[in-house]
Amino acid sequence: MISNLLIIQREENVLHHKVNEVMKKPEYWFQKKYLMINGGNTVAISFHTKHSAFPIICKITFSNMDNA
């Protein structure tokens, strides 16, 4: 199964909170269905414009694993 989530936010602190809140829903669903996530194949990508001074990279926690 392949899943994608797109979360859009310009402010770094709001993005961090939003990402981790959104990740709780699929985590609950996977646990409820007795499915496991392959952490080795799980990635987070930050898209930004070329005019951005630097990309926003936030710490994401999913199934007690951190992904920065």
VMD Tcl script that builds the backbone (N, CA, C; Angstrom):
set m [mol new atoms 204]
animate dup $m
set s [atomselect $m all]
$s set {name element resname resid chain x y z} {
  {N N MET 1 A 0.841 -1.166 0.000}
  {CA C MET 1 A 0.000 0.000 0.000}
  {C C MET 1 A 0.893 1.237 0.000}
  {N N ILE 2 A 0.560 2.183 -0.823}
  {CA C ILE 2 A 1.283 3.451 -0.880}
  {C C ILE 2 A 0.336 4.549 -0.426}
  {N N SER 3 A 0.814 5.373 0.476}
  {CA C SER 3 A 0.008 6.490 0.973}
  {C C SER 3 A 0.811 7.766 0.885}
  {N N ASN 4 A 0.132 8.846 0.595}
  {CA C ASN 4 A 0.763 10.165 0.543}
  {C C ASN 4 A -0.096 11.142 1.329}
  {N N LEU 5 A 0.566 12.038 2.026}
  {CA C LEU 5 A -0.118 13.121 2.729}
  {C C LEU 5 A 0.529 14.423 2.298}
  {N N LEU 6 A -0.271 15.408 1.980}
  {CA C LEU 6 A 0.238 16.726 1.613}
  {C C LEU 6 A -0.258 17.719 2.645}
  {N N ILE 7 A 0.679 18.381 3.304}
  {CA C ILE 7 A 0.345 19.366 4.324}
  {C C ILE 7 A 1.025 20.666 3.932}
  {N N ILE 8 A 0.233 21.725 3.827}
  {CA C ILE 8 A 0.745 23.021 3.373}
  {C C ILE 8 A 0.683 24.015 4.523}
  {N N GLN 9 A 1.807 24.668 4.778}
  {CA C GLN 9 A 1.877 25.678 5.826}
  {C C GLN 9 A 3.157 26.481 5.650}
  {N N ARG 10 A 3.093 27.772 5.846}
  {CA C ARG 10 A 4.262 28.635 5.677}
  {C C ARG 10 A 5.037 28.839 6.971}
  {N N GLU 11 A 4.356 28.788 8.110}
  {CA C GLU 11 A 5.012 29.037 9.384}
  {C C GLU 11 A 5.539 27.728 9.971}
  {N N GLU 12 A 6.820 27.709 10.311}
  {CA C GLU 12 A 7.476 26.488 10.742}
  {C C GLU 12 A 6.849 25.878 11.995}
  {N N ASN 13 A 6.578 26.674 13.009}
  {CA C ASN 13 A 6.029 26.109 14.237}
  {C C ASN 13 A 4.615 25.562 14.030}
  {N N VAL 14 A 3.819 26.211 13.191}
  {CA C VAL 14 A 2.467 25.733 12.890}
  {C C VAL 14 A 2.556 24.451 12.055}
  {N N LEU 15 A 3.482 24.408 11.108}
  {CA C LEU 15 A 3.678 23.218 10.278}
  {C C LEU 15 A 4.037 22.022 11.137}
  {N N HIS 16 A 4.974 22.190 12.053}
  {CA C HIS 16 A 5.399 21.088 12.925}
  {C C HIS 16 A 4.204 20.516 13.695}
  {N N HIS 17 A 3.404 21.396 14.271}
  {CA C HIS 17 A 2.234 20.951 15.032}
  {C C HIS 17 A 1.225 20.253 14.120}
  {N N LYS 18 A 0.961 20.855 12.970}
  {CA C LYS 18 A -0.019 20.328 12.021}
  {C C LYS 18 A 0.378 18.937 11.513}
  {N N VAL 19 A 1.643 18.777 11.157}
  {CA C VAL 19 A 2.139 17.492 10.647}
  {C C VAL 19 A 1.949 16.398 11.685}
  {N N ASN 20 A 2.366 16.663 12.901}
  {CA C ASN 20 A 2.280 15.634 13.929}
  {C C ASN 20 A 0.841 15.341 14.339}
  {N N GLU 21 A -0.051 16.313 14.257}
  {CA C GLU 21 A -1.467 16.058 14.512}
  {C C GLU 21 A -2.073 15.210 13.398}
  {N N VAL 22 A -1.745 15.520 12.150}
  {CA C VAL 22 A -2.271 14.759 11.014}
  {C C VAL 22 A -1.759 13.319 11.035}
  {N N MET 23 A -0.518 13.110 11.452}
  {CA C MET 23 A 0.076 11.771 11.465}
  {C C MET 23 A -0.573 10.853 12.499}
  {N N LYS 24 A -1.233 11.402 13.487}
  {CA C LYS 24 A -1.886 10.572 14.500}
  {C C LYS 24 A -3.043 9.768 13.913}
  {N N LYS 25 A -3.728 10.312 12.920}
  {CA C LYS 25 A -4.895 9.632 12.341}
  {C C LYS 25 A -4.510 8.349 11.592}
  {N N PRO 26 A -3.556 8.397 10.659}
  {CA C PRO 26 A -3.197 7.133 9.998}
  {C C PRO 26 A -2.519 6.156 10.970}
  {N N GLU 27 A -1.775 6.684 11.938}
  {CA C GLU 27 A -1.138 5.804 12.918}
  {C C GLU 27 A -2.207 5.005 13.678}
  {N N TYR 28 A -3.267 5.668 14.109}
  {CA C TYR 28 A -4.373 5.000 14.795}
  {C C TYR 28 A -5.028 3.968 13.875}
  {N N TRP 29 A -5.258 4.346 12.621}
  {CA C TRP 29 A -5.904 3.445 11.667}
  {C C TRP 29 A -5.066 2.191 11.441}
  {N N PHE 30 A -3.749 2.376 11.255}
  {CA C PHE 30 A -2.866 1.229 11.038}
  {C C PHE 30 A -2.872 0.299 12.250}
  {N N GLN 31 A -2.821 0.861 13.444}
  {CA C GLN 31 A -2.846 0.037 14.651}
  {C C GLN 31 A -4.170 -0.714 14.781}
  {N N LYS 32 A -5.268 -0.045 14.479}
  {CA C LYS 32 A -6.598 -0.651 14.569}
  {C C LYS 32 A -6.741 -1.829 13.605}
  {N N LYS 33 A -6.127 -1.729 12.431}
  {CA C LYS 33 A -6.203 -2.783 11.408}
  {C C LYS 33 A -5.060 -3.798 11.523}
  {N N TYR 34 A -4.242 -3.680 12.570}
  {CA C TYR 34 A -3.095 -4.570 12.803}
  {C C TYR 34 A -2.111 -4.567 11.632}
  {N N LEU 35 A -1.876 -3.379 11.085}
  {CA C LEU 35 A -0.915 -3.218 9.998}
  {C C LEU 35 A 0.353 -2.580 10.539}
  {N N MET 36 A 1.457 -2.876 9.897}
  {CA C MET 36 A 2.740 -2.320 10.323}
  {C C MET 36 A 3.296 -1.415 9.238}
  {N N ILE 37 A 4.012 -0.394 9.658}
  {CA C ILE 37 A 4.667 0.537 8.743}
  {C C ILE 37 A 6.125 0.119 8.604}
  {N N ASN 38 A 6.609 0.076 7.384}
  {CA C ASN 38 A 8.019 -0.196 7.141}
  {C C ASN 38 A 8.767 1.128 7.249}
  {N N GLY 39 A 9.387 1.357 8.397}
  {CA C GLY 39 A 10.103 2.603 8.637}
  {C C GLY 39 A 11.224 2.855 7.644}
  {N N GLY 40 A 11.796 1.802 7.086}
  {CA C GLY 40 A 12.871 1.953 6.111}
  {C C GLY 40 A 12.400 2.533 4.790}
  {N N ASN 41 A 11.110 2.392 4.502}
  {CA C ASN 41 A 10.550 2.915 3.253}
  {C C ASN 41 A 9.712 4.162 3.461}
  {N N THR 42 A 9.741 4.705 4.663}
  {CA C THR 42 A 8.936 5.881 4.982}
  {C C THR 42 A 9.805 7.124 4.894}
  {N N VAL 43 A 9.362 8.106 4.118}
  {CA C VAL 43 A 10.149 9.329 3.944}
  {C C VAL 43 A 9.250 10.557 4.056}
  {N N ALA 44 A 9.882 11.668 4.373}
  {CA C ALA 44 A 9.206 12.957 4.381}
  {C C ALA 44 A 9.964 13.870 3.423}
  {N N ILE 45 A 9.236 14.604 2.619}
  {CA C ILE 45 A 9.849 15.500 1.641}
  {C C ILE 45 A 9.298 16.902 1.856}
  {N N SER 46 A 10.180 17.869 1.853}
  {CA C SER 46 A 9.774 19.265 1.991}
  {C C SER 46 A 9.894 19.942 0.634}
  {N N PHE 47 A 8.780 20.449 0.125}
  {CA C PHE 47 A 8.781 21.195 -1.129}
  {C C PHE 47 A 8.773 22.679 -0.803}
  {N N HIS 48 A 9.536 23.436 -1.542}
  {CA C HIS 48 A 9.590 24.881 -1.318}
  {C C HIS 48 A 9.942 25.578 -2.618}
  {N N THR 49 A 9.699 26.861 -2.661}
  {CA C THR 49 A 10.022 27.620 -3.867}
  {C C THR 49 A 11.510 27.939 -3.884}
  {N N LYS 50 A 12.015 28.276 -5.034}
  {CA C LYS 50 A 13.431 28.620 -5.129}
  {C C LYS 50 A 13.733 29.948 -4.441}
  {N N HIS 51 A 12.705 30.721 -4.141}
  {CA C HIS 51 A 12.884 32.000 -3.471}
  {C C HIS 51 A 12.939 31.864 -1.949}
  {N N SER 52 A 12.677 30.673 -1.442}
  {CA C SER 52 A 12.734 30.448 0.003}
  {C C SER 52 A 14.188 30.518 0.469}
  {N N ALA 53 A 14.400 31.153 1.607}
  {CA C ALA 53 A 15.755 31.251 2.151}
  {C C ALA 53 A 16.273 29.861 2.514}
  {N N PHE 54 A 15.416 29.023 3.085}
  {CA C PHE 54 A 15.769 27.651 3.418}
  {C C PHE 54 A 14.474 26.846 3.545}
  {N N PRO 55 A 14.532 25.558 3.254}
  {CA C PRO 55 A 13.324 24.743 3.374}
  {C C PRO 55 A 12.974 24.519 4.843}
  {N N ILE 56 A 11.706 24.393 5.115}
  {CA C ILE 56 A 11.266 24.072 6.466}
  {C C ILE 56 A 11.341 22.556 6.633}
  {N N ILE 57 A 12.094 22.121 7.599}
  {CA C ILE 57 A 12.219 20.698 7.896}
  {C C ILE 57 A 11.829 20.510 9.350}
  {N N CYS 58 A 10.780 19.759 9.582}
  {CA C CYS 58 A 10.352 19.564 10.963}
  {C C CYS 58 A 10.471 18.087 11.343}
  {N N LYS 59 A 10.555 17.854 12.635}
  {CA C LYS 59 A 10.658 16.514 13.163}
  {C C LYS 59 A 9.269 15.878 13.129}
  {N N ILE 60 A 9.173 14.711 12.520}
  {CA C ILE 60 A 7.903 14.002 12.396}
  {C C ILE 60 A 7.999 12.720 13.192}
  {N N THR 61 A 7.005 12.477 14.012}
  {CA C THR 61 A 6.961 11.248 14.795}
  {C C THR 61 A 5.800 10.397 14.318}
  {N N PHE 62 A 6.095 9.158 13.968}
  {CA C PHE 62 A 5.064 8.223 13.517}
  {C C PHE 62 A 5.410 6.859 14.061}
  {N N SER 63 A 4.490 6.227 14.757}
  {CA C SER 63 A 4.693 4.898 15.355}
  {C C SER 63 A 5.953 4.866 16.215}
  {N N ASN 64 A 6.122 5.896 17.015}
  {CA C ASN 64 A 7.264 6.027 17.926}
  {C C ASN 64 A 8.608 6.077 17.217}
  {N N MET 65 A 8.611 6.424 15.938}
  {CA C MET 65 A 9.844 6.598 15.179}
  {C C MET 65 A 9.916 8.059 14.769}
  {N N ASP 66 A 11.108 8.621 14.823}
  {CA C ASP 66 A 11.310 10.010 14.395}
  {C C ASP 66 A 11.856 10.050 12.995}
  {N N ASN 67 A 11.384 11.016 12.219}
  {CA C ASN 67 A 11.855 11.228 10.865}
  {C C ASN 67 A 12.083 12.727 10.722}
  {N N ALA 68 A 13.310 13.137 10.507}
  {CA C ALA 68 A 13.589 14.572 10.398}
  {C C ALA 68 A 13.794 14.969 8.951}
}
mol reanalyze $m
mol bondsrecalc $m
mol representation Tube
mol addrep $m
